[in-house]
Amino acid sequence: MKAINAIRMGGIEVLPLIEGGKGVSISNGFSSGNWAATGGVGTFSAVNADSFDTFGNRIKQIYHGRTRAARHEELVAYAINGALAQARRAYELASGKGRIHANILWEMGAAERIITEVLEQAKGIIHGITCGAGMPYRLSDIATRFNVYYYPIISSARAFSALWKRAYSKAAELLGGVVYEDPWLAGGHNGLSNSEDPNKPEDPYPRVVALRQVMRSFGLAETPIIMAGGVWWLEEWQDWIDNKELGPIAFQFGTRALLTKESPIGEAWKKRLLTLKEGDVFLNRFSPTGFYSSAVNNGFIRELRERNDRQVAFTTEVVGEHVAEYGVGPRKRVVYLPAADLERARGWEAQGFTEALRTPDSTLIFVTPEQAKEIVADQIACMGCLSTCRFSNWSQHEAGHTTGKKADPRSFCIQKTLQSIAHESDEPDAVERNLMFSGHNAYRFALDPFYSNGFIPTVKQLVERIMTGR
């Protein structure tokens, strides 16, 4: 195994080991501060993070506004206070070692407004901003205003080239690194483009070489590339270390950092990670963001898959094979289905899936009355946690805060489920009925001897283990 040497990042020498940011309280000030204290880069999530009262108790994010716009303002306040609380805790725990980064999603609701206010109040505490889930052109403008380094998360050389030409070239000195996130292996939201096949993973090496070539053409030969997604043992990546073709490389650990004593996830979630098998993580497109994402194929994901399978196309007039009448909703408004689909619909009704919900694509999905009630309630309770949400049709950019499209019942309220699993994952049921993001290598917890007999390391022990190549 090659020696793992420090790398210059964010203006100082740090270990080339980065804690991956995981949204909604999954990487927080405690985990990131302890990671930075080892000499690496700790990353806390600034996505609706937890805040605390004067007694140190977590403040539950409860919404009282009668309109979506009013609830959105409450969400923004929670987000700012939570990110500040986590940043300050991380900075204190790091004790001047390593670096502290804040992770945001560009497509989260009021992303620019939130991170701007956080940086305004946390000057000198946050050393860098990592940002993905979209094309964050204005990230460099924010970094320049507060003189912090920025780290865009991209999945192709083409995406970085577009960002550089449009905005980043004006703030080259603050580009601390570029995170290449493997769109087939990373957990959470993935950067697969429409031209890429989700079922045909590509080797990351030539894609990262292409990224470095583009970066060199822009004068960024010494700017680190951070490899994210699929990283487990560094022995498996030693050909990347001190590789002249790749230039300076660091490695990000997202999934592996979940299983530490400082990780805030509950015991049931940690135990579940130790039992996963290869293939248990499912690349899907159910997210209300519209992006692909990777999550454990638990009861929550299976219900979404089944919900989407119980789907038929309809027309509002007789067209072609759509001749069979079907009544939708309390008033049984007539739509038309092919005869074969009417038979399928009757079969689903016999199984208890008696509620037909319309989608924006002129299809019907069939759910139970209880599921229908929950879907509608969640859509009504929307607080605008995303810039645009296909589940609720919220849009922060449009008049009336609506996309102008019908809300899509094939998706889900991401804020609700992520808050639930973040704070209830001591309970086995909670990890079955909520979205559980994970990278595709999570099955390796069960195979890696480091975790034998259910061993859960501290962050310090994990980093020491990684430094051996394992």
C-alpha positions, 0 to 999 in steps of 0.5 A: 500500500502506498503512503497516504500523504497530506494534501493541500486543500483549503489553504492548509495541509490536510489528510486526503480523507473527507467525510461525505456530507449527508443531509438532514442531521445525518452528518452533523457537528459532532461527526464532522468535528471529530473527523476534522480533529483527526486531520481530515475534512469534516463535513456537516449537513446544512440541510435543515440541520438540528438546532437546540434550546438553551438547555441543549434539547433538540428543537423539533421542526414543527410548522404553524403557518397556514400557507406554504409560503408562511411554512417556507419562512419557518423552514428557512429560520429552522435551517439557518439556526440549525446550520449555525448550531452544527457549525459551531459545534464542529469548529469547537470539536476540531480544535483547530485541526483539519477543515470544516465544510458545510454541505448544501443541496443547490436544489434545496428550498432557499439554498442561496439565502440560507447559506448566505445567512449562515456564512454571515453569522459564522465567519471564520468557523466554516472553511468550505462549502460543498454543493451538489444536486443541481448546477450551482452556478452562483456558488462561486459568488457566495464563496467570494463574498465570504472568502471561503473555499468552494467544492462543487459536486459534479459527475462529469467533466462536461458539467464542470466545464459548463460551471467553469465557463459560466461562473467559476473562472471568475473565482478560481483562487477559491476553488478548493477542489472538485468532488467527482461523485460516481453517479452509479455508486454514491448514496443519496442523490446522483448525477446521472444524465439523461444520456447515461444508462442507470443499469450500465455503470462506467469505470470512474477512472477514465471519467476522472482523467477526462475531468483532470484534462479539462481542469488542466486546460483551465489552469487547475492542474494542482486543484484536488479532485475528490473521489466520492462514491464507491470508496471503501479500502484505499488499497483498491485505489492505490493506483490513483495515489501519486498518479501523474495522470490524475494529479492531486487526489483525495477520497470521500467517505460517505457510507462508511462514515455512517457506522461510527460511534459519533454518527448520529443515526440510531442503533436500529439503522446501524444494526441494519447496515451490518446486515445488508447484502449486495444489491440491497441498495436500489438506484431509483427515480422516486425522489421529488427532486426528479434526480436519481437517488440510491437508497436501501430497498426497504419497505418504504422503497418497495411500497413506492415500487409497487405504487408505480407498478399499479399504474395505467394510462387514461384519456378523458375522451374515447381514443383508440383502445381507451374505450372502457369507462372508469370513475375516478374520485368521490364524484366518479368522474369518467375517464377511459382505459383500455379494456385490459387495464380496466380488468387490472384496475378491478383486480387491484381494487379487489386487493384493497387498492381502491383509490385511483390518484391522477398523475401529471402524465395522465396515468392513474395509480392505485393505493389504499384509502389510508395511503391516499389520505396520507399522500394528500395530507403530505402534499397539503402540508408542504413547506417548500423544502426543495426549490421545486418539488414534483410531489407537492408541485411547490416552486419557490421561483414561480408566481403562486409558488406552484410549478403549474403541474399536477402534484405527483402521487408517485413520489413522496415528501422527502422532508418528512421521511428524512426527518423521521429516520434521522430522529427515530432510527433507534426503532427497527420499524423506522428504518423500514418505513422511511427513506434510508439513503446509502451508497451501493457498497454498504453491503461491505459492512457485513464482509469487512473484518473490521466490523466483525462481531458488530464492532462499531469504531470511533471516528478516530479508529475508522480514520486510523483504519483507512490510513492502513489502506483498509 
